Amino acid sequence: MGKKFKNKDLAARLGVSCTLVSLVLNNKADLHGIKKETQEKVLAMARQMGFFDAREEKKEPYPVETTPGIIGLVVPSLTDPFVYDITPYLQKAFSSIGVGFTVILRDPDDQRFNRFVSSFRKFFSGLILAGEAADEKTIRTLRDNDYPFVLLEKTTDKYRLNTVVTDISAGIKLLTDHIGKLGYKNILVLCGNRSFREKEKTIKKFIDSLGSIPGGINKHAVEVIEDPVAEERLEFNIIEKYLKPPFSAQLIVTMNATLVSPLMSCLEERKIIIPRDVALISFEEGPGFAFFHPPVTSLRKPLSGLALKASNMIWSEVKNAGKGKYRRQLSLAPELVIRKSCGTY
């Protein structure tokens, strides 16, 4: 039997009045002008404190309107490390408010997906579109049909939409400041060809930011390489010219986490030691980076924060049937995880 739930306990936990809690739990918050964000917090905390579980045990009807259905996370690839990393956090966030959750693959080569979009409402209460899964046609179709959706790690200049993203500018500043302290002057940037178009603006911002380092840098280069598959190693001749004079790279920055392992294997085979001979930093955190030899310095996305904000935002959109008055754009700063591969000072 769950612990007896009292409105005053919830009110004390949130620092609000018992009246406000009662109005939210009895589905009267909108009538009294209580903000959607406040309603979300009350319902999420009520779920955590066991309110809904207690009602279910007693077979009593819920005094709030529960939303049936499932929230879908639409992703461009199931091999993207970000999908694996963010999914458990989203699962936990939706579980806490009693909503189902699933992952949907947006295959760009599957023309059937475009026909499915208009019928998604039959199966999903709302959608979170991650990265390049949020293509122009999908966004337009969902928007025109007042379908509840949120963009995750994707922005668009054409529409004002609900978005939750990592603050790339903040991440670039963290990385630039660290490189400046380490004193590296010759820097090579590697990017996979499949994601280059998506990351091109970020790379330009990063290169521009390097110019703000006191004393500047001597040389920089950007090399777009074919994304390796499985355990395939990088061809050494791709980067060999950057490791010897006149370039003599002191630091390699990979824009993709998937490039790190093939690159390290390639360098190891040639007896090039990280960070003694060349330092390494990844613009993305990857699985097991803390256990690599040496451990890899990287920018880590605020996964817990992204999941919480996205889940709260889509919950609000579902409650408003996709016609919410406000559109919010939230950006959360990443964390620079400093490990031995960068030759930390």
C-alpha positions as CSV (number, residue, x, y, z in Angstrom):
1,M,0.0,0.0,0.0
2,G,1.4,3.4,-1.0
3,K,2.0,6.1,1.5
4,K,-1.0,8.4,2.0
5,F,-0.8,11.4,-0.1
6,K,-1.5,14.9,1.3
7,N,-1.8,18.1,-0.7
8,K,0.0,20.0,2.0
9,D,3.1,17.7,1.6
10,L,3.3,18.4,-2.1
11,A,2.7,22.1,-1.6
12,A,5.6,22.2,1.0
13,R,7.9,20.3,-1.3
14,L,7.3,22.7,-4.2
15,G,7.0,25.9,-2.1
16,V,3.4,26.7,-3.4
17,S,0.0,26.9,-1.7
18,C,-2.3,24.0,-1.0
19,T,-5.0,25.8,-3.1
20,L,-2.7,25.8,-6.1
21,V,-2.0,22.1,-5.7
22,S,-5.7,21.3,-5.4
23,L,-6.6,23.2,-8.5
24,V,-3.9,21.5,-10.6
25,L,-4.8,18.0,-9.3
26,N,-8.5,18.6,-10.0
27,N,-7.9,19.9,-13.5
28,K,-9.0,23.4,-12.7
29,A,-5.7,25.2,-13.1
30,D,-6.4,26.7,-16.6
31,L,-9.6,28.3,-15.2
32,H,-7.5,30.1,-12.6
33,G,-4.7,31.2,-14.9
34,I,-2.0,28.9,-13.4
35,K,1.0,28.7,-15.7
36,K,1.5,25.5,-17.7
37,E,5.1,25.2,-16.4
38,T,3.8,25.3,-12.8
39,Q,1.2,22.7,-13.6
40,E,3.9,20.4,-15.1
41,K,6.0,20.7,-11.9
42,V,3.0,19.9,-9.7
43,L,2.0,16.8,-11.7
44,A,5.6,15.6,-12.0
45,M,6.2,15.9,-8.3
46,A,2.8,14.3,-7.5
47,R,3.8,11.3,-9.6
48,Q,7.2,11.0,-7.8
49,M,5.5,11.2,-4.4
50,G,3.2,8.3,-5.3
51,F,-0.1,10.1,-5.7
52,F,-1.2,8.3,-8.8
53,D,0.0,4.9,-7.5
54,A,-2.1,5.4,-4.3
55,R,-5.2,6.2,-6.4
56,E,-4.7,3.1,-8.5
57,E,-4.4,0.9,-5.4
58,K,-7.7,2.3,-4.1
59,K,-9.3,1.9,-7.5
60,E,-10.3,5.5,-7.3
61,P,-10.7,7.7,-10.4
62,Y,-8.0,10.2,-11.1
63,P,-9.1,13.8,-10.3
64,V,-6.9,15.0,-13.1
65,E,-7.2,14.4,-16.8
66,T,-4.7,11.7,-17.8
67,T,-3.3,11.7,-21.3
68,P,-3.5,8.3,-23.1
69,G,-1.1,7.2,-25.7
70,I,2.7,7.3,-26.2
71,I,5.3,9.9,-26.9
72,G,7.6,9.0,-29.8
73,L,11.2,10.0,-30.2
74,V,11.9,10.2,-33.9
75,V,15.7,9.8,-34.7
76,P,17.7,9.9,-37.9
77,S,19.9,6.9,-37.0
78,L,19.9,4.2,-34.4
79,T,23.7,4.1,-34.5
80,D,24.0,7.7,-33.2
81,P,25.6,7.6,-29.7
82,F,23.4,10.5,-28.7
83,V,20.3,8.3,-29.2
84,Y,21.6,5.6,-26.8
85,D,22.7,8.2,-24.3
86,I,19.5,10.3,-24.2
87,T,16.9,7.5,-24.3
88,P,17.2,6.2,-20.7
89,Y,16.8,9.8,-19.4
90,L,13.7,10.3,-21.6
91,Q,12.3,7.0,-20.5
92,K,12.7,7.9,-16.9
93,A,11.2,11.4,-17.4
94,F,8.1,10.0,-19.1
95,S,7.7,7.2,-16.7
96,S,7.6,9.7,-13.8
97,I,4.4,11.2,-15.3
98,G,2.8,8.0,-16.4
99,V,3.3,8.4,-20.2
100,G,4.6,5.7,-22.6
101,F,7.7,6.3,-24.7
102,T,9.2,4.7,-27.8
103,V,11.9,5.4,-30.4
104,I,11.0,5.7,-34.1
105,L,13.6,5.6,-36.9
106,R,13.3,8.3,-39.5
107,D,14.8,6.6,-42.6
108,P,15.6,9.4,-45.1
109,D,15.4,6.8,-47.9
110,D,12.0,5.5,-46.9
111,Q,9.4,7.6,-48.8
112,R,6.6,5.9,-46.8
113,F,7.6,8.0,-43.7
114,N,6.1,11.1,-45.3
115,R,2.8,9.3,-45.6
116,F,2.9,8.1,-42.0
117,V,3.4,11.6,-40.5
118,S,-0.3,12.6,-41.0
119,S,-1.5,9.4,-39.3
120,F,0.8,9.5,-36.3
121,R,-1.9,11.0,-34.2
122,K,-3.7,7.7,-34.1
123,F,-0.7,6.1,-32.3
124,F,1.2,8.9,-30.5
125,S,0.1,11.7,-28.3
126,G,3.1,13.8,-29.4
127,L,6.5,13.6,-31.0
128,I,10.1,14.7,-30.2
129,L,12.1,15.1,-33.4
130,A,15.8,14.6,-32.8
131,G,18.5,16.2,-35.0
132,E,18.1,15.7,-38.7
133,A,14.9,13.7,-38.2
134,A,13.3,17.2,-38.1
135,D,13.3,17.8,-41.8
136,E,11.4,20.7,-43.4
137,K,8.5,18.6,-44.7
138,T,7.9,16.8,-41.5
139,I,7.9,20.0,-39.5
140,R,5.5,21.7,-41.9
141,T,3.1,18.7,-41.9
142,L,3.0,18.5,-38.0
143,R,2.7,22.3,-37.7
144,D,-0.1,22.6,-40.2
145,N,-2.1,19.8,-38.3
146,D,-1.5,21.3,-34.8
147,Y,0.3,18.1,-33.9
148,P,2.1,18.4,-30.5
149,F,5.9,18.2,-31.2
150,V,9.2,19.4,-29.9
151,L,12.6,19.7,-31.6
152,L,15.6,18.2,-29.8
153,E,19.1,19.2,-30.8
154,K,17.7,21.0,-33.9
155,T,16.7,24.6,-34.7
156,T,15.0,26.2,-37.7
157,D,14.9,29.8,-38.7
158,K,11.7,29.5,-40.7
159,Y,9.3,28.8,-37.8
160,R,9.2,29.7,-34.2
161,L,8.9,26.3,-32.6
162,N,9.5,24.6,-29.2
163,T,13.2,23.6,-29.2
164,V,15.6,22.2,-26.7
165,V,19.3,22.2,-27.7
166,T,22.8,22.1,-26.4
167,D,24.4,25.5,-26.3
168,I,27.1,25.0,-28.9
169,S,28.5,28.5,-28.4
170,A,29.0,27.8,-24.7
171,G,30.7,24.5,-25.6
172,I,33.0,26.2,-28.1
173,K,34.1,28.8,-25.5
174,L,34.9,26.0,-23.0
175,L,36.9,24.2,-25.6
176,T,38.7,27.3,-26.8
177,D,39.6,28.5,-23.3
178,H,41.1,25.0,-22.5
179,I,43.1,24.9,-25.7
180,G,44.4,28.4,-25.0
181,K,45.6,27.3,-21.6
182,L,47.3,24.2,-23.0
183,G,49.1,26.4,-25.6
184,Y,48.5,24.4,-28.7
185,K,49.1,26.4,-31.9
186,N,48.7,23.8,-34.8
187,I,45.3,22.3,-34.8
188,L,43.6,19.7,-37.1
189,V,39.8,19.3,-37.1
190,L,38.4,16.0,-38.4
191,C,34.8,15.6,-39.4
192,G,32.9,12.7,-40.9
193,N,31.4,13.3,-44.4
194,R,27.9,12.2,-43.5
195,S,27.5,14.9,-40.8
196,F,29.7,17.7,-42.4
197,R,26.8,19.7,-43.7
198,E,25.1,19.6,-40.3
199,K,28.3,20.6,-38.5
200,E,29.8,23.0,-41.0
201,K,28.6,26.1,-39.2
202,T,29.8,24.8,-35.8
203,I,33.3,24.1,-37.3
204,K,33.4,27.7,-38.6
205,K,32.4,29.1,-35.2
206,F,35.1,27.0,-33.6
207,I,37.8,28.1,-36.0
208,D,36.8,31.7,-35.5
209,S,36.8,31.2,-31.7
210,L,40.4,29.9,-31.9
211,G,41.4,33.2,-33.3
212,S,40.4,34.8,-30.0
213,I,43.0,32.9,-28.0
214,P,45.6,35.3,-26.6
215,G,48.5,35.1,-29.1
216,G,46.3,33.3,-31.5
217,I,47.2,30.0,-33.3
218,N,49.7,29.3,-36.0
219,K,47.9,26.9,-38.3
220,H,44.5,25.2,-38.5
221,A,43.0,22.7,-41.0
222,V,39.7,21.0,-41.5
223,E,39.7,17.5,-43.1
224,V,36.4,15.9,-44.1
225,I,36.9,12.1,-44.1
226,E,34.7,9.1,-45.0
227,D,32.9,7.8,-41.9
228,P,34.5,4.4,-40.9
229,V,32.2,1.4,-40.5
230,A,32.3,-1.2,-37.7
231,E,35.9,-1.7,-36.5
232,E,37.4,-0.1,-39.6
233,R,40.5,2.0,-39.0
234,L,41.3,5.3,-40.6
235,E,43.7,5.3,-43.5
236,F,46.9,6.8,-42.1
237,N,47.7,8.7,-45.3
238,I,44.6,10.9,-44.7
239,I,46.2,12.5,-41.7
240,E,49.9,11.8,-42.3
241,K,50.5,15.1,-44.0
242,Y,49.2,17.0,-41.0
243,L,51.4,15.2,-38.5
244,K,54.7,16.0,-40.2
245,P,56.3,19.3,-41.1
246,P,55.4,21.9,-42.2
247,F,52.0,21.5,-40.5
248,S,53.1,19.4,-37.5
249,A,49.7,19.1,-35.8
250,Q,49.9,19.4,-32.0
251,L,46.2,18.8,-31.4
252,I,43.5,16.8,-33.3
253,V,39.8,17.7,-32.6
254,T,37.2,15.2,-33.9
255,M,33.7,16.5,-34.5
256,N,32.3,13.0,-34.2
257,A,32.6,10.6,-31.3
258,T,32.6,7.7,-33.9
259,L,35.9,8.9,-35.3
260,V,37.8,8.6,-32.0
261,S,38.3,4.9,-31.8
262,P,39.4,4.4,-35.4
263,L,41.7,7.4,-35.2
264,M,43.4,6.1,-32.0
265,S,43.9,2.7,-33.5
266,C,45.4,4.2,-36.6
267,L,47.8,6.3,-34.5
268,E,48.7,3.4,-32.2
269,E,49.6,1.2,-35.2
270,R,52.1,3.8,-36.3
271,K,53.5,4.2,-32.8
272,I,52.2,7.7,-32.4
273,I,51.5,8.2,-28.8
274,I,48.6,10.3,-27.4
275,P,49.1,12.9,-26.0
276,R,52.9,12.9,-26.2
277,D,53.1,13.1,-30.0
278,V,49.7,14.6,-30.7
279,A,46.9,15.5,-28.3
280,L,43.2,14.5,-28.9
281,I,39.9,16.1,-28.0
282,S,36.4,15.0,-29.1
283,F,33.6,17.5,-29.7
284,E,31.2,14.8,-28.6
285,E,31.3,12.4,-25.7
286,G,31.3,8.7,-26.7
287,P,30.6,5.4,-25.0
288,G,33.5,4.3,-22.8
289,F,35.7,7.4,-23.4
290,A,36.6,7.3,-19.7
291,F,38.1,3.8,-20.2
292,F,40.1,4.4,-23.4
293,H,43.9,4.4,-23.2
294,P,44.4,7.3,-22.7
295,P,40.9,8.5,-21.5
296,V,39.5,11.0,-24.0
297,T,38.7,14.6,-23.3
298,S,35.3,15.6,-24.7
299,L,32.4,17.9,-24.6
300,R,29.5,16.1,-22.8
301,K,25.9,17.1,-23.6
302,P,23.6,17.9,-20.6
303,L,21.6,14.7,-21.2
304,S,19.5,14.8,-18.0
305,G,18.6,18.5,-18.5
306,L,17.8,18.0,-22.2
307,A,15.5,15.0,-21.4
308,L,13.7,16.8,-18.6
309,K,13.1,20.0,-20.5
310,A,12.0,18.2,-23.6
311,S,9.6,15.9,-21.7
312,N,8.1,18.8,-19.8
313,M,7.7,20.8,-23.0
314,I,6.0,18.0,-25.0
315,W,3.7,17.3,-22.0
316,S,2.6,20.9,-22.1
317,E,2.1,20.7,-25.9
318,V,0.0,17.6,-25.5
319,K,-2.2,19.2,-22.8
320,N,-2.8,22.1,-25.2
321,A,-3.5,19.9,-28.2
322,G,-0.6,21.4,-30.1
323,K,-2.0,24.9,-29.8
324,G,0.0,26.3,-26.9
325,K,0.2,30.0,-26.8
326,Y,3.9,30.2,-26.2
327,R,6.9,28.7,-28.1
328,R,10.0,28.2,-26.0
329,Q,13.6,27.9,-27.2
330,L,15.9,26.5,-24.5
331,S,19.6,26.0,-24.7
332,L,21.7,24.2,-22.1
333,A,25.4,24.5,-21.7
334,P,27.5,21.3,-22.1
335,E,30.3,20.2,-19.8
336,L,34.0,19.9,-20.8
337,V,35.2,16.6,-19.4
338,I,39.0,16.9,-19.1
339,R,40.9,13.6,-19.4
340,K,44.5,12.6,-20.3
341,S,44.2,12.6,-24.1
342,C,44.4,16.4,-24.3
343,G,47.7,16.5,-22.4
344,T,46.0,18.4,-19.6
345,Y,48.1,21.1,-17.9
